[in-house]
Amino acid sequence: MTTIRASCPECGDVQLQPADLVVRVCADDNEGSYCFNCPECGFGVAKDASARIVELLVSTGVRMDVWRLPAELHELKSGPRLTHDDLLDLHLLLQEDTWFDRLVALVDGSADHENAN
């Protein structure tokens, strides 16, 4: 049985079996990483992995998950950037029982304003 040595930031070097790790590869940019829960402390560990490391881990039986970047990253952005004040205003709005109705009214008002232009 294959033993894989990895490093936990809390415990140092630990020994793992292929079933203890998961390799993750992004289909959009081929960036890889691997993750595991430390067998000593239970801490979740994630580390970047080169294509060579990904290939080596997968060849020993480590499961590989392929994922994609969120589609929102490719959307065109318009309007002003979100500021800290905007975020604070939203936080305060969410504290009210009528937050959803007020948010809908704000969005509807923006749509009416854009249609008028």
C-alpha positions as CSV (number, residue, x, y, z in Angstrom):
1,M,0.0,0.0,0.0
2,T,1.3,3.5,-0.9
3,T,2.1,5.9,1.9
4,I,2.1,9.6,1.1
5,R,4.0,12.1,3.3
6,A,2.5,15.5,3.6
7,S,2.9,18.4,6.0
8,C,0.4,19.8,8.4
9,P,1.0,23.4,9.6
10,E,0.3,22.3,13.2
11,C,1.8,18.8,13.4
12,G,4.5,18.8,10.7
13,D,5.1,15.7,8.6
14,V,2.3,13.2,8.6
15,Q,1.7,10.0,6.7
16,L,-1.4,9.5,4.6
17,Q,-3.0,6.9,2.4
18,P,-4.3,7.8,-1.1
19,A,-7.9,7.7,0.2
20,D,-7.0,10.4,2.7
21,L,-6.4,13.0,0.1
22,V,-8.2,14.7,-2.8
23,V,-6.5,16.4,-5.7
24,R,-8.4,19.4,-7.2
25,V,-7.7,20.7,-10.7
26,C,-9.4,23.8,-12.2
27,A,-10.5,23.0,-15.8
28,D,-10.2,26.7,-16.8
29,D,-6.6,27.3,-15.9
30,N,-5.2,23.9,-15.0
31,E,-4.1,25.1,-11.5
32,G,-3.9,22.2,-9.1
33,S,-4.1,21.6,-5.3
34,Y,-4.5,18.8,-2.9
35,C,-6.3,18.7,0.4
36,F,-6.6,16.4,3.4
37,N,-7.6,16.4,7.1
38,C,-4.6,15.9,9.3
39,P,-4.7,12.4,10.9
40,E,-3.1,13.9,14.1
41,C,-5.1,17.1,14.8
42,G,-8.0,16.9,12.3
43,F,-7.0,20.3,10.8
44,G,-8.1,20.8,7.2
45,V,-5.0,21.3,5.0
46,A,-4.9,22.6,1.4
47,K,-1.8,23.1,-0.6
48,D,-1.0,24.2,-4.2
49,A,0.3,21.4,-6.4
50,S,2.2,21.6,-9.7
51,A,1.1,19.5,-12.6
52,R,3.9,17.0,-11.7
53,I,2.6,16.6,-8.1
54,V,-1.0,16.2,-9.4
55,E,0.1,13.5,-11.8
56,L,2.1,11.7,-9.1
57,L,-0.7,11.8,-6.6
58,V,-3.3,10.6,-9.1
59,S,-1.0,7.8,-10.2
60,T,-0.9,6.5,-6.6
61,G,-4.7,6.3,-6.4
62,V,-5.7,9.7,-5.0
63,R,-9.1,10.8,-6.2
64,M,-9.1,13.8,-8.6
65,D,-11.9,16.4,-8.7
66,V,-12.1,18.8,-11.6
67,W,-13.9,22.1,-11.1
68,R,-14.6,25.3,-13.0
69,L,-14.2,28.9,-12.2
70,P,-17.6,30.6,-11.4
71,A,-19.3,32.0,-14.5
72,E,-19.7,35.4,-12.7
73,L,-16.0,36.0,-13.2
74,H,-16.7,36.3,-17.0
75,E,-19.7,38.6,-16.7
76,L,-19.3,42.2,-17.8
77,K,-19.4,44.6,-14.9
78,S,-21.2,47.9,-15.0
79,G,-21.9,50.6,-12.6
80,P,-19.8,51.9,-9.7
81,R,-17.7,49.5,-7.6
82,L,-19.1,48.3,-4.3
83,T,-17.7,50.4,-1.4
84,H,-17.3,49.7,2.3
85,D,-20.2,52.1,2.9
86,D,-22.4,50.1,0.5
87,L,-21.6,46.9,2.3
88,L,-22.4,48.6,5.7
89,D,-25.7,49.9,4.3
90,L,-26.6,46.4,3.1
91,H,-25.7,45.0,6.5
92,L,-27.9,47.5,8.3
93,L,-30.7,46.9,5.8
94,L,-30.6,43.2,6.5
95,Q,-31.2,43.8,10.2
96,E,-34.7,45.1,9.4
97,D,-37.7,42.8,9.1
98,T,-38.7,44.6,5.9
99,W,-35.3,44.2,4.2
100,F,-36.5,42.2,1.3
101,D,-39.3,44.6,0.3
102,R,-36.9,47.6,0.6
103,L,-34.3,45.8,-1.5
104,V,-36.9,45.0,-4.2
105,A,-38.0,48.6,-4.2
106,L,-34.4,49.8,-4.6
107,V,-33.8,47.4,-7.5
108,D,-37.1,48.3,-9.1
109,G,-36.3,52.0,-8.8
110,S,-32.9,51.5,-10.5
111,A,-34.6,49.6,-13.3
112,D,-37.1,52.4,-13.8
113,H,-34.2,55.0,-13.7
114,E,-32.2,53.0,-16.4
115,N,-35.3,52.7,-18.6
116,A,-35.9,56.4,-18.5
117,N,-32.4,57.1,-19.9
